[in-house]
Amino acid sequence: MAHWRDSARNVRFFFIDFRATFPLLFFILHIRLWTFILALLATFFFTLLERAGFTPMVFLRWLRAYVAGPRKIAQPWWKV
């Protein structure tokens, strides 16, 4: 039985976060060696993200900011 305060927590499949279990579902639906390897790599990637404290959306925002660099141009690109 779960308490109402647990409703804000992320869903887990045993000890794995729910975002990392989606590739395993893909493997179950299409059982091949390459999907197994892809599922393991994706699960490992999402587990590393969780350990670092990132969600996938936060990681994509961080990646976008990293690729864009520290310099921000104030003018639109078509007026430069």
Number of C-alpha atoms within 10 A of each C-alpha: 3 6 6 7 7 9 9 7 7 9 13 12 10 7 7 15 16 15 19 22 18 14 20 19 12 14 19 13 10 12 12 11 10 11 17 17 13 16 21 17 14 18 21 14 13 21 17 12 16 16 10 10 11 15 14 13 9 12 14 12 12 13 12 11 11 10 9 10 9 8 6 7 8 7 8 7 7 5 5 7
